[in-house]
Amino acid sequence: MEGARFRHTAQFVRWRPERDPESCTYAQLERPVDFRLADVLDGA
């Protein structure tokens, strides 16, 4: 994820028959590690 969208093209192969579409939300996705670019480049 990048913000509220997929970073690359997403392809959905199938839908899980035991799940309702409304039960699948962004809240289930893991949050990526957040960092400031200045903190990473500070040591360079």
MDAnalysis code that builds the backbone (N, CA, C; Angstrom):
import MDAnalysis as mda
import numpy as np

u = mda.Universe.empty(132, n_residues=44, atom_resindex=np.repeat(np.arange(44), 3), trajectory=True)
u.add_TopologyAttr("name", ["N", "CA", "C"] * 44)
u.add_TopologyAttr("resid", np.arange(1, 45))
u.add_TopologyAttr("resname", ["MET", "GLU", "GLY", "ALA", "ARG", "PHE", "ARG", "HIS", "THR", "ALA", "GLN", "PHE", "VAL", "ARG", "TRP", "ARG", "PRO", "GLU", "ARG", "ASP", "PRO", "GLU", "SER", "CYS", "THR", "TYR", "ALA", "GLN", "LEU", "GLU", "ARG", "PRO", "VAL", "ASP", "PHE", "ARG", "LEU", "ALA", "ASP", "VAL", "LEU", "ASP", "GLY", "ALA"])
u.atoms.positions = np.array([
    [0.836, -1.174, 0.000],
    [0.000, 0.000, 0.000],
    [0.886, 1.244, 0.000],
    [0.404, 2.243, -0.661],
    [1.046, 3.550, -0.640],
    [-0.074, 4.555, -0.373],
    [-0.152, 4.989, 0.877],
    [-1.285, 5.825, 1.254],
    [-2.536, 4.974, 1.295],
    [-3.557, 5.415, 0.589],
    [-4.820, 4.673, 0.561],
    [-5.005, 3.891, -0.732],
    [-3.902, 3.650, -1.445],
    [-4.022, 2.931, -2.712],
    [-2.933, 1.863, -2.803],
    [-3.119, 0.950, -3.750],
    [-2.114, -0.070, -3.986],
    [-0.930, 0.553, -4.714],
    [0.264, 0.201, -4.321],
    [1.459, 0.772, -4.931],
    [1.650, 0.259, -6.360],
    [1.368, -1.011, -6.579],
    [1.482, -1.609, -7.897],
    [0.118, -2.134, -8.305],
    [0.010, -2.520, -9.548],
    [-1.252, -3.052, -10.051],
    [-1.666, -4.262, -9.220],
    [-2.889, -4.235, -8.736],
    [-3.412, -5.343, -7.931],
    [-4.315, -6.211, -8.805],
    [-4.143, -7.497, -8.676],
    [-4.988, -8.440, -9.404],
    [-5.641, -9.372, -8.395],
    [-6.952, -9.401, -8.405],
    [-7.695, -10.270, -7.506],
    [-8.057, -11.535, -8.269],
    [-7.580, -12.658, -7.766],
    [-7.763, -13.926, -8.459],
    [-9.123, -14.528, -8.163],
    [-9.551, -14.462, -6.913],
    [-10.828, -15.061, -6.531],
    [-11.357, -14.347, -5.290],
    [-12.608, -14.581, -5.011],
    [-13.219, -14.063, -3.792],
    [-13.428, -15.229, -2.850],
    [-13.187, -15.003, -1.570],
    [-13.389, -16.068, -0.591],
    [-14.879, -16.236, -0.340],
    [-15.423, -17.406, -0.623],
    [-16.867, -17.600, -0.494],
    [-17.366, -17.513, 0.950],
    [-16.487, -17.739, 1.946],
    [-16.941, -17.689, 3.340],
    [-16.933, -16.271, 3.908],
    [-16.507, -15.280, 3.141],
    [-16.432, -13.899, 3.622],
    [-17.434, -13.021, 2.888],
    [-18.011, -12.082, 3.625],
    [-18.836, -11.054, 3.006],
    [-17.917, -9.941, 2.523],
    [-18.183, -9.335, 1.369],
    [-17.326, -8.254, 0.881],
    [-17.183, -7.109, 1.889],
    [-18.234, -6.823, 2.647],
    [-18.204, -5.723, 3.614],
    [-17.244, -5.993, 4.772],
    [-16.899, -7.259, 4.996],
    [-16.004, -7.593, 6.110],
    [-14.531, -7.434, 5.731],
    [-14.232, -7.165, 4.485],
    [-12.853, -6.995, 4.027],
    [-12.552, -5.505, 3.899],
    [-11.699, -5.016, 4.787],
    [-11.413, -3.584, 4.815],
    [-9.900, -3.333, 4.829],
    [-9.518, -2.078, 4.656],
    [-8.108, -1.691, 4.725],
    [-7.547, -1.892, 6.127],
    [-8.384, -1.912, 7.126],
    [-7.927, -2.086, 8.503],
    [-7.220, -3.436, 8.699],
    [-7.472, -4.397, 7.835],
    [-6.853, -5.714, 7.948],
    [-5.421, -5.731, 7.431],
    [-5.039, -4.754, 6.651],
    [-3.702, -4.744, 6.067],
    [-2.674, -4.284, 7.080],
    [-1.472, -4.847, 6.980],
    [-0.387, -4.431, 7.854],
    [0.092, -3.049, 7.421],
    [0.426, -2.220, 8.403],
    [0.951, -0.886, 8.088],
    [2.431, -1.012, 7.779],
    [2.897, -0.388, 6.695],
    [4.324, -0.446, 6.391],
    [5.121, 0.356, 7.405],
    [6.403, 0.058, 7.490],
    [7.282, 0.791, 8.393],
    [7.336, 2.242, 7.933],
    [7.168, 3.153, 8.877],
    [7.161, 4.574, 8.559],
    [8.487, 5.185, 9.005],
    [9.110, 5.968, 8.148],
    [10.354, 6.626, 8.509],
    [10.449, 7.946, 7.758],
    [11.250, 8.812, 8.290],
    [11.512, 10.094, 7.622],
    [12.744, 9.945, 6.741],
    [12.686, 10.429, 5.541],
    [13.795, 10.319, 4.605],
    [15.040, 11.020, 5.157],
    [14.875, 12.138, 5.839],
    [16.005, 12.866, 6.424],
    [16.731, 12.004, 7.448],
    [16.014, 11.183, 8.197],
    [16.651, 10.300, 9.175],
    [17.512, 9.241, 8.481],
    [17.070, 8.767, 7.329],
    [17.815, 7.748, 6.603],
    [19.057, 8.354, 5.951],
    [18.924, 9.543, 5.397],
    [20.034, 10.165, 4.674],
    [20.972, 10.941, 5.571],
    [20.636, 11.090, 6.830],
    [21.441, 11.883, 7.761],
    [22.850, 11.331, 7.910],
    [23.012, 10.013, 7.845],
    [24.315, 9.398, 8.031],
    [25.172, 9.419, 6.777],
    [24.621, 9.845, 5.658],
    [25.374, 9.826, 4.391],
    [26.342, 10.980, 4.268],
])
